[in-house]
Amino acid sequence: MTVAVDPALPAGGIHNAVTVNSDTFDPDNGNNSSGEDTQVITEADLQVEKRAHPSGWIPVGGTVSYEIIVTNLGPSDAVNVIATESLPAGLTLVDTSGCTEDPNGVPTCSLGTLGAGQSTSYWVNTTVNENATGAFVNTVSVASDTTDPDSSNNDSTNSAAALLRDIPSLGRLALGLLLLLLPVVTWYRRRQFS
């Protein structure tokens, strides 16, 4: 029996052939071989996770770095793995670390081939814009040329990095509230001890 790759089949296809011979004369050797084509499909389940550093309140002008971790859960190697990030309004890309690219726009990170069971990580570094407000919600997606049987874990969204528009103004607000409440507290205490 011989097993060979048939060039007429798509990538990953194999042709399994068997041939019989005998020392006895065979008047019809046209039926001595038989073969079967089998398509072999490679699959790689990619998973992506995103973590914000720091994950709390960020002042205007501060930095937020995102660690992106890509894992190939297998069973095959994932070929030409690419992660794409969607930065939200309010953040400006500074650079990436761990990618073959160093883009000036929306980060795209080429990670090459990731073997089954392997993980890799990279960083996206950003700064908080002067006019930014509210919470940051951003998403990273991962894909490859290899078929992925489960796309539910190919995206990761992180909304943990929120910011204070102006930290000194928060202090002024707290002081203002304290000054407003002070007469009420004083009145209550006087009344209690009278």
N, C-alpha and C positions, 0 to 999 in steps of 0.2 A: 504494500500500500504506500502511496506517496501523497504528501500534502504540499501544495504549492500555492503561492499567491497568483491569482489569475489577473493579469493586467486589465482584462475587460470588465472586472468587477470594480465597484466603487472602493475608495480607500477603506481598509479594514476587512475586505472580503477575502475569503479563502476558498480554494477549489480542492476538494478531497477526491482523489481518484484511486481506483483499485484496478489492477491488471492481473489476470491469471495466465500461467504458462504451463506446459506439460512437455515431457519428452516424447509423448505419443503424438503422431501426426493429427493436426486439427484442420479439417477441411474448410472451416469457416472461422477465421480468427477476427472477423469484424465485430464480434460480440464478446470479445475477451476483456474489454475494458468498460468501466462504468465510473461516472463521477457525479458529484453533488456540490453545488455552490452554497456556501454559507456566508451570510453577512454578519460580521462581528461589529457591534456598536460599542464605542468607548463612551463612558459617562463619567463625569466628575461633578460632584455636588459642592459648589462653592458657597462659603459662608463669610459674611463680613460683619465686623463689629466696630463701632466708633466710640471713642472716649474723649471728653473735653477736659483740658488742663489749663487753668483751674476750672472747676465745675460750679463755682458759686457766682457771686456778684463781681462784675468786671467794670472798672472805671473807664470813662471815655479816654481814648488814647492808649489803653492797656492792650495786652496781647492775649489772644486765645489760641492755643495749639490743640489740634485734633490728632489723636493717634488712631490710625485705621489698621485693623488687624484682619487679614484675609487668610482663611483656612480652606484647604481642599480636603473634604471629607471622603473623597474617593468615589468609586474604586479605581478609576484610571487617573493618569496625569492630566492636568488641565493645561492646555496649550494656549499661549497668547492671552494671558490674564490681564485685563484692563479694569482699573477702578476709576470711576468718574464721580466727582464731588460737585454738589450744587451749593455754592456759598450764598447765605441769605443776605438781604440788604442790611447794611450796618457794619459789615465786615469787609476788609480789604486784604487780599492775598499778599503775603510778604514773600514766602517761598515754600518749597516742599523739600523734604529730606527722605531719601530712600527710594526715589523714583528715577527713571532714566531721563525724565523731562524736568525742567524747572520753569513752569509756565508763568506767564504774566496775567492770564485770565482764569477761567474756571479750571481748576486742577484736574488733569487727567494723568493717571499714573500707570505706566506699563510695567508689569511685574514678571513678564516672560512666562516660562513653564513652571508650574507649581506641582510637585509630585504628590501622589496620594498620601494623605496623612500629614502633609507639611503645612506650616503657617509662615507668613511673612508679615511685616508691618512697615508702615511709613508714616511720616508726619506732614501735616498741613498747618503752616503757621500764618496767623492773621493778626490784624490790629483792628481795634474798635474805632469806627468813624466818629467824628466830632458831633454829627447830627443823629447818632444812633439812639433809639429808644426801645424799651420793651425787651422781650426774650428772643434769643436766636434759635431758629429751628432750621437745621440743615440736614441733608441726606447724602449718603454715599452709596453708589451702586457698583456691583462687580459682575463681570461677564468674561467668557472665554470662547475660543473656537470649538471647544469640546462640549458636547451635549450635556446640559445640566438637568438632572431628573427632578430637582426640587428648587424652584425659583423663589420660594417663600422666604428664604434666608439670604437673598442676594442684595437686599437693601438694608441700611441701618440709618435711623434718624436719631439725632441727638438734639435735645432742647434744654439741656441743663445749664448752658452758659448764658445767663441773663446779665444785665448791666444796670448800674445806677447812672442816670444821666449826668449827675454832678454831685459827687460825694459831699463837698462842703455845704451845698444847699440842703442836704438831708440833715446835717447838724443844725442848721438854722431853723429848719422845720421843727425838729425835736425841741429846740430851745423855745421856740414860739409856743408850742403846745404846753410846755412846762410853765411858762409865764401865764398862759391862759388859765391853767388849772390851779395855780398857786393861790389865788384869792378864794377859790372854792374850798380848797383843802384847809386854809386858814379859818374860814368861816365855820366849817364843819367841826374843826378841833375846838374852837372857842365855844361853840354851842354844846359840844359834848362835855366839856369841863365846867360849864356854868351851872 
